[in-house]
Amino acid sequence: MKRFLYTVLACSSLSLASCKKYLVSDSPSKFPEEYVFGSESDARKSVNMVYALFNQDAFTSRVSTLFAGNTDVEVGLTVGATPDGARRDLWSFEATNSNSDLLSVWNNAYNAINRANECAFGLTTYALAQDPENKTYKNLLGEVKALRAYWYMLLMHHWGDVPFSTRPTRAGDNFYLPRTGRDSILTFLVNDLRSIEPQMQWADQLDYGIERVNREFVIGLIARLSLLRGGYWLHPDMTMKRPADFLDYYRIANEYCKKLVDQKPRALPDFVTVFMNENKYVKPVNSDVLYEVAFAPGSGDVGWCTGVGVSNGISYHAYGATTISMGLTPSYYYSFDTTDVRQGATCSLISYNDTLAQVTGTVTGITINKWNRLLVPTPLGPSSSKGTSINWPLLRYADVLLMLAETENELHAGPTALAQEALRKVRQRAFPPAVWSEKVEGYIATVSAGKDAFFNALVQERAWEFGGEMTRKLDLVRWNLYGKKIAEARNTINQMGQDAVGGVGTYAKLPDYLYAKRNADKSLTFLNRFHRVTGTVPAEYTIKTTWLRNLWNTTTNGPSNYALWQWRGYADNTGEAPVRYVLPLHSSVIANSRGILKNEYGY
């Protein structure tokens, strides 16, 4: 099947150089830029070198997934009793400036940005100067501008104000740049993308479709960046603030969400199919996914560090094995309506053993069901692990619909008919038509009573819709709800455990133990995913797993280690204190800046 491959080897003779330090070239050009950007094929190879940075470990299993493991939805699965100096410290808000993951992501981001800067310069100075109406060159320019904006978004989200440049590095440049304010960076990025967007092509006009940055993705990215620009963020004085002109950026987001809905509408496909397509390497255009990162054969960690667990200790089968690091909270699992198809499609209570038999997981090990290495078209090999080639979605049409609903609600002091219709489209896809009257129409009528009620409904809808896709942290920060939602999750988990042990309380009807039976095809059927068994357990349900009882320590009569350790660096159970989600700069970044950069936020 045709796939968009980002191969650096094919571009090794081009003028784009890598970076030893952020925004610093480490080798001279081998060919003049007039030559590199003198043909469509060579210009495309140059742009492919920007995409290639998505295939590095810093993205495949770090900033795209593992860096997002500390919300009320997604969590890292192996936080220990004490900090370990590695990725688990990011999950518990205890990262230090010696964490090597911070350096690899920082360097990879600036490497991608500098390559994008090189391409933007070459495309505007040479390619488009010679052929100003060339649609291929225009789209390539839009691609590199969007990729640059995306990497800057990741940097700002994790490090706050960061060094900013849109010029390719040249000998004699000042390579030691200070931090630039996030508001200034986001303002530039939004305007930059607004200027190029009308000149870009839709996914159905491009080879490789949604595996290339396209016009609909850029429209959605403008909306997302605008909401970040108009949202809250943590300042060095440890306060959460939003800019005074935030409504201006809600208007921009609203404008661009409407633009996509008006100019390139599409129906939302079956929810399960959206992710089955990714597991099967199917990439439909004019569907839900607007753009997904394409991973070359042997690259990409979707279905390895995130997804359903598969063991293969002695190579019993041909599908390889996982090292699942990301999971979902029990409070998130039980927040779903039991008729919502997204619960089963998003949350997995099972994994697969060496014989590919399903086995019951733990209540603190609920995994992400959207990706499963067993579903790829051809088995990956008995000794395979990383490198599944399953793509990673960066933006979906459902996201644009919910951003439209959010901005309509904010700008009109309550939900308009357009906001309600956008929410309706998302919820109709989530429920069987037989229950639409209650779960869609009745629900929307109830939550549309006022601005706050509708906003709170959208906060929860985005959790249900995008669980496991690692967008939750970004949302919680811009809403200034991060601390509140962590506290809610932790308090709910503790209450679930207490009620399971005591047999009374808000969550006492949920399962204290989980019962399952083994089927002939090695699958499991659960007896009581949503209720406590109070009578006799049918004889065929022989598999018994301690469930919500594990969320309470009966020895100490206190919270379980899971609740104590998971968000350990954020101790406020009221949720009022700001979360220090901003990461420290790695010590080598500070040392190499010659005194320009320093750590803030109390590090």
Beta strands, then each sheet from edge to edge (+ up, - down):
strand 1: 74-76
strand 2: 233-234
strand 3: 240-241
strand 4: 289-293
strand 5: 326-328
strand 6: 347-348
strand 7: 350-352
strand 8: 358-360
strand 9: 367-368
strand 10: 392-396
strand 11: 513-518
strand 12: 524-526
strand 13: 543-546
strand 14: 552-553
strand 15: 558-559
sheet 1: 1+ 5-
sheet 2: 2+ 3-
sheet 3: 4+ 10-
sheet 4: 6+ 9-
sheet 5: 7+ 8-
sheet 6: 12+ 11- 13+
sheet 7: 14+ 15-
end
